[in-house]
Amino acid sequence: MKRQYTEADIAQALEAIANGIFVQKAERDYGVPRSTLRGRLAGAVSHKQALELQQKLSKVQEEHLTKWVLTQESLGLCPTHTQIQVFANCILKQRGDNSIVGKR
């Protein structure tokens, strides 16, 4: 079974490579595939970063939405899916985007 690695593992491996460690040793030490390390060294970005441009809400807007949901929940007012959609659409409208968010 493959070992799972995180963005932190990749960052540490890339830092080690920048400090003079060979790619093969970084691969073994941090459990990150060589192809991933070579891709990042060539300028590739993570899957999450690559898809961020296709999302309706930016990362900051998502964080704002998350804070609102958590605040509502802490007040004992758990928002429904529809209420979250409405709030997300309000965020979009504030930046001048008249489109609406989908189910996901």
ChimeraX commands (.cxc) that place a marker at each C-alpha (Angstrom):
marker #1 position 0.00,0.00,0.00 radius 0.5
marker #1 position 1.30,3.45,-0.89 radius 0.5
marker #1 position 2.27,5.80,1.90 radius 0.5
marker #1 position 0.24,8.99,1.91 radius 0.5
marker #1 position 2.20,12.22,1.80 radius 0.5
marker #1 position 1.14,15.78,2.42 radius 0.5
marker #1 position 1.98,19.19,1.01 radius 0.5
marker #1 position 4.15,19.67,4.11 radius 0.5
marker #1 position 6.15,16.54,3.17 radius 0.5
marker #1 position 6.63,17.91,-0.34 radius 0.5
marker #1 position 7.72,21.30,1.00 radius 0.5
marker #1 position 10.23,19.68,3.35 radius 0.5
marker #1 position 11.61,17.48,0.58 radius 0.5
marker #1 position 11.97,20.46,-1.78 radius 0.5
marker #1 position 13.71,22.43,0.96 radius 0.5
marker #1 position 16.09,19.54,1.56 radius 0.5
marker #1 position 16.83,19.36,-2.18 radius 0.5
marker #1 position 17.49,23.12,-2.21 radius 0.5
marker #1 position 19.97,22.56,0.64 radius 0.5
marker #1 position 21.92,20.04,-1.45 radius 0.5
marker #1 position 20.29,16.65,-0.78 radius 0.5
marker #1 position 19.83,14.43,-3.84 radius 0.5
marker #1 position 16.29,13.92,-5.14 radius 0.5
marker #1 position 16.49,10.15,-4.52 radius 0.5
marker #1 position 17.41,10.67,-0.86 radius 0.5
marker #1 position 14.63,13.24,-0.38 radius 0.5
marker #1 position 12.23,10.78,-1.99 radius 0.5
marker #1 position 13.15,8.08,0.53 radius 0.5
marker #1 position 13.34,10.38,3.56 radius 0.5
marker #1 position 10.02,12.16,3.03 radius 0.5
marker #1 position 8.02,9.49,1.18 radius 0.5
marker #1 position 7.25,11.71,-1.82 radius 0.5
marker #1 position 7.38,10.12,-5.30 radius 0.5
marker #1 position 10.30,11.19,-7.47 radius 0.5
marker #1 position 7.94,12.24,-10.27 radius 0.5
marker #1 position 6.15,14.63,-7.90 radius 0.5
marker #1 position 9.42,16.16,-6.73 radius 0.5
marker #1 position 10.74,16.54,-10.27 radius 0.5
marker #1 position 7.46,18.10,-11.38 radius 0.5
marker #1 position 7.50,20.63,-8.54 radius 0.5
marker #1 position 11.14,21.44,-9.27 radius 0.5
marker #1 position 10.09,22.12,-12.87 radius 0.5
marker #1 position 7.39,24.54,-11.70 radius 0.5
marker #1 position 4.29,22.36,-11.44 radius 0.5
marker #1 position 1.71,23.31,-8.81 radius 0.5
marker #1 position -0.43,21.11,-6.58 radius 0.5
marker #1 position -3.71,19.71,-7.85 radius 0.5
marker #1 position -5.59,21.88,-5.38 radius 0.5
marker #1 position -3.85,25.06,-6.57 radius 0.5
marker #1 position -4.39,24.17,-10.22 radius 0.5
marker #1 position -8.14,23.76,-9.73 radius 0.5
marker #1 position -8.52,26.91,-7.61 radius 0.5
marker #1 position -8.99,29.08,-10.70 radius 0.5
marker #1 position -12.01,26.98,-11.72 radius 0.5
marker #1 position -13.84,27.60,-8.46 radius 0.5
marker #1 position -16.45,30.32,-8.10 radius 0.5
marker #1 position -15.31,31.43,-4.64 radius 0.5
marker #1 position -11.72,32.36,-3.95 radius 0.5
marker #1 position -9.89,30.84,-1.00 radius 0.5
marker #1 position -10.47,34.02,1.06 radius 0.5
marker #1 position -14.18,33.99,0.20 radius 0.5
marker #1 position -14.43,30.32,1.18 radius 0.5
marker #1 position -12.78,31.13,4.51 radius 0.5
marker #1 position -15.30,33.96,5.04 radius 0.5
marker #1 position -18.15,31.54,4.29 radius 0.5
marker #1 position -16.66,28.96,6.67 radius 0.5
marker #1 position -16.37,31.53,9.48 radius 0.5
marker #1 position -19.99,32.53,8.96 radius 0.5
marker #1 position -21.17,28.90,9.11 radius 0.5
marker #1 position -19.12,28.23,12.26 radius 0.5
marker #1 position -20.37,31.43,13.89 radius 0.5
marker #1 position -23.98,30.46,13.15 radius 0.5
marker #1 position -23.33,26.98,14.53 radius 0.5
marker #1 position -21.76,28.36,17.73 radius 0.5
marker #1 position -24.91,30.43,18.24 radius 0.5
marker #1 position -27.01,27.28,17.93 radius 0.5
marker #1 position -28.34,28.30,14.51 radius 0.5
marker #1 position -27.07,25.60,12.21 radius 0.5
marker #1 position -27.55,26.95,8.68 radius 0.5
marker #1 position -29.27,24.80,6.09 radius 0.5
marker #1 position -27.74,23.97,2.72 radius 0.5
marker #1 position -30.03,26.54,1.10 radius 0.5
marker #1 position -28.96,29.26,3.55 radius 0.5
marker #1 position -25.31,28.53,2.83 radius 0.5
marker #1 position -26.00,28.75,-0.92 radius 0.5
marker #1 position -27.77,32.08,-0.47 radius 0.5
marker #1 position -24.87,33.47,1.58 radius 0.5
marker #1 position -22.33,32.22,-0.98 radius 0.5
marker #1 position -24.34,33.89,-3.75 radius 0.5
marker #1 position -24.33,37.14,-1.74 radius 0.5
marker #1 position -20.54,36.93,-1.54 radius 0.5
marker #1 position -20.39,36.50,-5.32 radius 0.5
marker #1 position -22.79,39.37,-5.88 radius 0.5
marker #1 position -20.65,41.70,-3.72 radius 0.5
marker #1 position -17.71,41.22,-6.07 radius 0.5
marker #1 position -19.94,41.89,-9.10 radius 0.5
marker #1 position -20.42,38.28,-10.19 radius 0.5
marker #1 position -24.08,37.59,-10.98 radius 0.5
marker #1 position -23.62,33.84,-11.38 radius 0.5
marker #1 position -24.80,31.44,-8.69 radius 0.5
marker #1 position -23.07,28.59,-6.93 radius 0.5
marker #1 position -23.98,25.00,-7.74 radius 0.5
marker #1 position -24.76,22.07,-5.48 radius 0.5
marker #1 position -21.13,21.53,-4.50 radius 0.5
marker link #1:1,2 radius 0.2
marker link #1:2,3 radius 0.2
marker link #1:3,4 radius 0.2
marker link #1:4,5 radius 0.2
marker link #1:5,6 radius 0.2
marker link #1:6,7 radius 0.2
marker link #1:7,8 radius 0.2
marker link #1:8,9 radius 0.2
marker link #1:9,10 radius 0.2
marker link #1:10,11 radius 0.2
marker link #1:11,12 radius 0.2
marker link #1:12,13 radius 0.2
marker link #1:13,14 radius 0.2
marker link #1:14,15 radius 0.2
marker link #1:15,16 radius 0.2
marker link #1:16,17 radius 0.2
marker link #1:17,18 radius 0.2
marker link #1:18,19 radius 0.2
marker link #1:19,20 radius 0.2
marker link #1:20,21 radius 0.2
marker link #1:21,22 radius 0.2
marker link #1:22,23 radius 0.2
marker link #1:23,24 radius 0.2
marker link #1:24,25 radius 0.2
marker link #1:25,26 radius 0.2
marker link #1:26,27 radius 0.2
marker link #1:27,28 radius 0.2
marker link #1:28,29 radius 0.2
marker link #1:29,30 radius 0.2
marker link #1:30,31 radius 0.2
marker link #1:31,32 radius 0.2
marker link #1:32,33 radius 0.2
marker link #1:33,34 radius 0.2
marker link #1:34,35 radius 0.2
marker link #1:35,36 radius 0.2
marker link #1:36,37 radius 0.2
marker link #1:37,38 radius 0.2
marker link #1:38,39 radius 0.2
marker link #1:39,40 radius 0.2
marker link #1:40,41 radius 0.2
marker link #1:41,42 radius 0.2
marker link #1:42,43 radius 0.2
marker link #1:43,44 radius 0.2
marker link #1:44,45 radius 0.2
marker link #1:45,46 radius 0.2
marker link #1:46,47 radius 0.2
marker link #1:47,48 radius 0.2
marker link #1:48,49 radius 0.2
marker link #1:49,50 radius 0.2
marker link #1:50,51 radius 0.2
marker link #1:51,52 radius 0.2
marker link #1:52,53 radius 0.2
marker link #1:53,54 radius 0.2
marker link #1:54,55 radius 0.2
marker link #1:55,56 radius 0.2
marker link #1:56,57 radius 0.2
marker link #1:57,58 radius 0.2
marker link #1:58,59 radius 0.2
marker link #1:59,60 radius 0.2
marker link #1:60,61 radius 0.2
marker link #1:61,62 radius 0.2
marker link #1:62,63 radius 0.2
marker link #1:63,64 radius 0.2
marker link #1:64,65 radius 0.2
marker link #1:65,66 radius 0.2
marker link #1:66,67 radius 0.2
marker link #1:67,68 radius 0.2
marker link #1:68,69 radius 0.2
marker link #1:69,70 radius 0.2
marker link #1:70,71 radius 0.2
marker link #1:71,72 radius 0.2
marker link #1:72,73 radius 0.2
marker link #1:73,74 radius 0.2
marker link #1:74,75 radius 0.2
marker link #1:75,76 radius 0.2
marker link #1:76,77 radius 0.2
marker link #1:77,78 radius 0.2
marker link #1:78,79 radius 0.2
marker link #1:79,80 radius 0.2
marker link #1:80,81 radius 0.2
marker link #1:81,82 radius 0.2
marker link #1:82,83 radius 0.2
marker link #1:83,84 radius 0.2
marker link #1:84,85 radius 0.2
marker link #1:85,86 radius 0.2
marker link #1:86,87 radius 0.2
marker link #1:87,88 radius 0.2
marker link #1:88,89 radius 0.2
marker link #1:89,90 radius 0.2
marker link #1:90,91 radius 0.2
marker link #1:91,92 radius 0.2
marker link #1:92,93 radius 0.2
marker link #1:93,94 radius 0.2
marker link #1:94,95 radius 0.2
marker link #1:95,96 radius 0.2
marker link #1:96,97 radius 0.2
marker link #1:97,98 radius 0.2
marker link #1:98,99 radius 0.2
marker link #1:99,100 radius 0.2
marker link #1:100,101 radius 0.2
marker link #1:101,102 radius 0.2
marker link #1:102,103 radius 0.2
marker link #1:103,104 radius 0.2
view
